[in-house]
């Protein structure tokens, strides 16, 4: 039987003459953090990328449907992003915020123009974990309250503070953390008490936040934080109205509301530029990273002038935050998303993939749930649709089979049972067809 074929692509990879994958693995095992993980039984080495595709050292091309873990937004090595970085690299590679520089000012103006309401003050940092850490500081300084409410199944980073927000045992070390953090039940319409057919599901899940406020806190909190769509947790989409009700409870308890847009932001959901907009709310603080810079170390926190004024009571400084090179890249990303209509493309291709995944669900009983928005999609695999026992081993095998056929996917969920789809937003209809055909083949081969 003929294997699915990637659509033709004009660019060819350069000849690779570096060390072998086996040699790189040996060096990694000897000198790198032993806690980092690899997806595949035989590790994959990637040495080149262009738009939605990547190549290994032998010149094999893959469709990157994981997008560098939801990080490549406009495409690998997009020529305009490269040009913006190269131009700045030739002039001035680094300058801190103790001096004026046009890049950070123009970029902040452009980013703020994308925000609704009074979200107009930008802070630049280097990673999503660092952005969420700063957001916690802002919330506690502004409200004078300490307690934070987060969600089970959430991932907000691996630092000392953000590990406390994260609610997956696999990401939490057995060290003191989570001081003042309370985790509400996740509003998961697939595994939770209230499903998608319940019109009051959002309100009912939000009631658990009110319950925490009443029984686990003084009744006054610093903040509530949630990903707009849970990413690491397996692409969990909240019921309509959920965040609206939660925000009312939190603000009634003196807290501010933080939206973690590290994965769902920048047009990826298709219908809206920001994931929180799909819930019809406006947060007080927004954190963002990953797709913000198309792969460069850039992240941001955007908040209101009133909250920012509180933080200004002390010195806040970040050595690399607002670096002129990464600001040039970040601004280029915003311009490309608009000019190439990548938000619209996310909706179009995302709907194509979503429809195909639902057809595959009818064919393969292993698929328990299909969910997501735009190009942030997931399918949860179960051994049995009634018991919903996680199909962890099957999920890992499907990723292996898809990789062998030229498709790179992600996985999430506490048990690694959910396949995640988050390709660069420049993917096309042929890529979507290839993805669905390969996945169908992999499911059939189990």
C-alpha positions in Angstrom: 0.0 0.0 0.0 1.3 3.4 -1.0 2.3 5.6 1.9 0.8 9.2 2.2 3.0 11.8 0.6 3.8 15.3 1.7 2.8 18.0 -0.7 5.6 19.3 -3.0 7.8 22.1 -1.5 10.1 24.3 -3.5 12.9 24.5 -0.9 15.4 21.7 -0.4 17.6 21.2 2.7 21.2 22.1 2.7 23.7 19.2 2.9 24.3 18.4 6.5 27.9 17.6 7.4 27.8 17.8 11.2 28.0 15.0 13.9 25.6 12.0 13.6 22.5 11.6 15.7 24.2 8.9 17.7 27.1 11.2 18.5 24.8 14.1 19.5 22.8 11.7 21.7 26.1 10.5 23.4 27.1 14.1 24.1 23.6 14.9 25.3 23.6 12.0 27.7 27.1 13.0 29.0 26.7 16.8 29.3 23.1 17.8 29.3 20.3 17.9 31.9 19.3 14.2 32.4 15.7 15.3 33.1 15.0 16.4 29.6 13.0 13.9 27.6 12.8 12.5 24.1 9.5 11.5 22.3 10.7 8.6 20.2 12.3 5.2 20.8 15.0 6.2 18.3 15.6 9.9 18.9 14.9 12.2 16.0 17.5 14.9 15.2 16.2 18.0 13.3 18.8 20.2 11.6 16.7 22.5 9.3 13.3 24.0 9.1 11.3 26.1 6.6 7.7 27.3 7.2 5.6 24.3 8.2 8.4 21.7 7.5 11.5 20.4 9.2 14.3 18.1 8.0 16.5 15.6 9.8 20.2 15.1 9.2 19.6 12.7 6.3 17.4 15.1 4.5 14.0 13.5 5.3 11.2 16.1 5.5 8.5 16.2 8.1 5.3 18.2 8.6 5.8 19.8 12.0 2.2 19.5 13.3 3.5 20.2 16.8 5.0 23.6 15.8 8.0 23.3 18.1 5.5 22.7 21.0 3.1 25.5 19.9 6.0 27.9 19.4 6.4 28.3 15.6 3.6 30.7 14.7 4.3 32.1 11.3 6.6 29.4 10.1 10.1 28.0 10.6 12.7 30.5 9.5 10.2 32.8 8.0 12.3 35.1 5.7 10.9 38.3 7.2 11.6 37.3 10.7 15.1 36.3 9.7 15.6 39.6 7.9 14.4 41.6 10.9 16.7 39.8 13.3 19.7 39.9 10.9 19.3 43.7 10.3 19.3 44.4 14.0 22.2 41.9 14.7 24.4 43.9 12.4 23.7 47.2 14.2 23.3 46.5 17.9 22.8 43.1 19.5 22.1 44.1 23.0 21.0 47.1 24.9 19.1 47.2 28.2 16.2 49.3 29.3 18.4 51.8 31.1 18.9 53.3 27.6 16.3 54.3 25.0 15.9 52.1 21.9 13.3 52.4 19.3 12.6 48.7 18.9 11.2 48.1 22.3 9.1 51.2 22.2 7.6 50.5 18.7 7.1 46.8 19.6 5.3 47.6 22.8 3.0 50.0 20.9 2.2 47.4 18.3 1.6 44.7 20.9 -0.6 46.9 23.0 -2.7 47.8 19.9 -3.7 44.1 19.8 -5.1 44.1 23.3 -8.7 44.9 24.3 -9.8 47.3 27.1 -7.3 49.0 29.2 -4.5 46.4 28.7 -1.9 48.8 27.5 1.3 48.4 29.5 3.9 45.8 28.4 6.7 44.1 30.3 9.1 42.0 28.3 10.8 38.9 29.7 12.3 35.7 28.3 10.0 32.8 28.9 6.4 31.9 29.7 7.4 30.7 33.2 9.1 34.1 33.9 6.0 35.9 32.6 3.7 34.0 34.9 6.0 34.6 37.8 5.9 38.3 37.1 2.1 38.2 36.8 1.9 36.7 40.3 4.1 39.4 41.7 1.9 42.1 40.1 -1.3 40.5 41.4 -0.1 40.2 45.0 1.5 43.7 45.0 -1.6 45.3 43.6 -4.3 43.6 45.7 -2.3 43.2 48.9 -3.7 39.6 49.0 -1.6 36.5 48.9 -3.7 33.5 47.9 -4.0 32.4 44.3 -6.5 30.1 42.7 -5.4 28.0 39.7 -6.9 25.0 38.0 -6.1 21.3 38.2 -4.6 20.0 35.0 -2.9 23.3 34.4 0.7 24.0 33.4 2.1 27.5 34.0 5.9 26.8 34.2 8.6 25.0 36.1 10.1 27.7 38.2 9.8 27.9 42.0 6.6 30.0 41.9 5.1 28.7 38.7 5.6 25.0 39.7 3.1 25.8 42.5 0.5 26.9 39.9 1.1 23.9 37.8 -1.2 20.9 38.6 0.4 17.8 37.2 2.4 15.6 39.5 4.8 14.8 36.6 6.0 18.4 36.5 6.2 19.0 40.3 9.3 18.2 42.4 9.0 17.0 46.0 10.2 20.3 47.4 8.3 23.0 49.2 6.1 24.9 46.8 2.4 25.9 46.2 2.3 28.3 49.2 -1.0 30.1 49.1 -2.1 28.3 45.8 -5.4 26.5 45.7 -6.4 24.4 42.7 -10.0 24.3 41.6 -11.4 21.4 39.6 -10.8 21.8 35.9 -13.8 22.6 33.7 -13.3 19.6 31.5 -16.5 18.7 29.6 -15.1 15.3 28.6 -13.9 13.9 32.0 -15.7 16.3 34.4 -19.2 16.1 35.9 -20.9 18.4 33.4 -20.6 17.7 29.7 -21.0 19.7 26.5 -24.8 19.0 26.5 -25.3 20.9 29.8 -26.1 24.5 29.2 -25.1 25.3 32.8 -21.8 23.5 32.7 -19.7 26.7 32.8 -21.6 28.1 35.8 -21.5 24.7 37.6 -17.7 24.4 37.2 -17.2 28.0 38.2 -19.1 27.2 41.5 -16.1 25.2 42.7 -14.0 28.4 42.6 -16.6 30.1 44.8 -16.4 27.0 47.0 -12.6 27.4 47.4 -13.0 31.1 48.1 -15.4 30.3 50.9 -13.7 27.3 52.5 -10.0 27.4 51.6 -9.2 31.1 51.8 -9.9 34.2 54.0 -12.4 35.2 51.3 -9.8 37.6 49.8 -7.4 36.5 47.1 -4.7 37.9 44.9 -5.6 36.4 41.6 -7.1 33.6 39.5 -4.9 32.3 36.7 -5.9 30.0 33.9 -4.7 29.0 30.4 -7.4 30.0 27.9 -7.2 26.5 26.5 -5.2 24.0 28.6 -2.2 22.9 26.5 0.0 20.5 28.4 -3.1 19.2 30.0 -4.3 17.9 26.7 -6.0 20.8 24.8 -8.9 21.1 27.3 -11.5 23.7 26.1 -13.7 25.2 28.8 -17.5 25.4 28.5 -19.0 28.7 27.3 -19.3 31.2 30.1 -17.0 29.4 32.5 -14.4 32.2 32.8 -17.1 34.9 32.9 -18.5 33.3 36.1 -15.1 32.7 37.6 -14.0 36.2 37.0 -17.1 37.5 38.8 -16.3 35.3 41.8 -12.6 36.4 41.9 -13.2 40.1 41.5 -15.8 39.9 44.2 -13.1 38.5 46.5 -10.7 41.4 45.7 -8.6 39.5 43.2 -7.4 40.1 39.7 -7.7 37.7 36.7 -4.7 36.5 34.8 -5.0 34.9 31.3 -2.2 32.6 30.3 -2.0 33.0 26.5 1.4 31.3 26.1 -0.1 28.7 23.8 -3.6 30.0 22.8 -2.6 33.5 21.7 -1.7 35.3 18.5 -4.6 34.2 16.3 -4.1 30.4 16.8 -7.7 29.9 17.8 -8.9 31.3 14.5 -12.0 33.0 15.7 -10.2 35.4 17.9 -6.7 36.9 18.3 -6.6 35.9 22.0 -7.9 32.7 23.5 -9.6 34.5 26.4 -11.8 36.4 23.9 -13.5 33.1 23.0 -14.9 33.3 26.5 -16.1 36.9 26.2 -14.0 38.3 29.0 -11.2 40.8 29.5 -8.5 39.8 32.1 -6.5 42.2 34.2 -3.2 40.7 33.3 -2.2 38.7 30.2 0.9 36.5 29.9 2.3 35.4 26.6 5.3 33.6 25.1 6.1 30.8 22.6 4.5 32.0 19.4 5.1 35.6 20.3 8.5 35.5 18.7 8.3 32.4 16.4 10.9 30.6 18.4 13.1 33.3 19.9 13.4 33.7 23.7 10.7 36.3 24.1 7.7 36.6 26.4 5.6 39.4 27.7 3.1 40.5 30.4 0.5 43.1 29.5 -1.6 44.8 32.1 -3.4 48.0 33.0 -1.8 51.3 33.9 -3.3 51.1 37.4 -1.7 47.7 38.1 1.5 48.8 36.5 1.7 51.8 38.8 1.8 49.5 41.8 4.7 47.6 40.4 6.5 50.9 39.8 6.7 51.5 43.5 9.8 49.3 43.5 12.6 48.7 40.9 11.8 46.1 38.3 14.5 45.2 35.8 15.2 42.4 33.3 18.6 42.3 31.7 17.4 40.7 28.4 13.8 41.7 28.5 13.2 44.0 25.5 16.5 43.0 23.8 16.5 44.9 20.4 16.9 41.7 18.3 14.0 39.8 19.9 11.8 42.9 19.8 12.5 43.2 16.0 11.5 39.5 15.7 8.4 40.0 17.8 7.2 43.0 15.8 7.8 41.1 12.5 5.6 38.3 13.8 2.7 40.6 14.5 3.0 42.1 11.0 3.2 38.8 9.3 0.1 37.4 11.1 -1.9 40.4 9.9 -0.5 40.6 6.3 -0.6 36.9 5.6 -4.0 36.5 7.3 -2.7 33.7 9.4 -5.6 34.0 12.0 -8.0 33.4 9.2 -6.0 30.5 7.9 -5.9 29.0 11.4 -9.7 29.0 11.4 -10.0 27.6 7.9 -7.4 24.8 8.1 -8.3 24.2 11.8 -11.9 23.5 10.8 -10.8 21.2 8.0 -8.6 19.2 10.5 -11.4 19.2 13.2 -13.9 17.9 10.7 -11.5 15.2 9.6 -10.7 14.2 13.2 -14.4 13.8 14.0 -14.8 11.5 11.0 -11.8 9.5 12.3 -13.6 9.3 15.7 -16.5 7.6 14.0 -14.1 5.0 12.5 -11.7 4.4 15.4 -13.1 3.6 18.9 -9.7 4.5 20.4 -10.6 8.2 20.0 -12.7 9.1 23.0 -12.9 12.9 22.4 -12.1 15.5 19.7 -11.7 19.1 20.9 -10.0 22.4 20.3 -10.2 25.6 18.4 -8.4 26.7 15.2 -5.0 25.2 15.1 -4.9 24.2 18.7 -6.6 20.8 18.6 -6.5 17.5 20.4 -7.9 14.0 20.4 -8.0 12.0 23.7 -7.3 8.3 23.3 -9.1 5.8 25.6 -9.0 2.0 25.8 -12.8 2.0 26.3 -15.2 4.8 25.7 -17.3 3.9 28.7 -14.6 3.7 31.3 -12.4 6.3 29.6 -9.2 4.5 30.7 -6.3 6.5 29.2 -4.7 4.8 26.2 -1.1 5.9 27.0 0.8 3.2 25.2 -1.4 3.4 22.1 -0.8 7.2 22.0 3.0 6.7 22.1 2.8 4.1 19.4 0.7 6.4 17.1 3.3 9.1 17.5 6.0 6.7 16.5 4.1 5.5 13.4 3.2 9.0 12.3 6.8 10.1 12.7 7.9 7.2 10.4 5.5 8.5 7.8 6.7 12.1 8.0 4.3 13.6 10.6 5.4 15.1 13.9 2.7 15.3 16.6 2.6 16.2 20.2 1.0 14.6 23.3 -0.5 15.9 26.5 -2.6 15.0 29.5 -1.5 13.6 32.8 -1.1 10.1 31.3 0.2 11.2 27.9 -3.1 10.0 26.3 -4.0 13.1 24.2 -2.5 13.8 20.8 -2.0 17.5 20.2 -2.1 19.3 16.9 -0.5 22.8 16.8 1.2 23.3 13.5 2.6 26.6 12.2 -0.3 28.8 11.2 0.9 28.8 7.6 -0.2 25.2 7.0 -2.4 24.6 3.9 -5.2 22.3 2.8 -2.8 19.7 1.4 -0.9 19.5 4.7 -4.2 19.0 6.5 -5.1 16.1 4.1 -1.7 14.5 4.7 -2.1 14.8 8.5 -5.5 13.1 8.5 -4.4 10.4 6.1 -1.3 9.6 8.1 -3.2 9.6 11.4 -5.9 7.3 9.9 -3.2 4.9 8.8 -1.5 4.9 12.2 -4.8 4.3 14.0 -5.6 1.4 11.7 -2.2 -0.2 12.2 -2.6 -0.6 16.0 
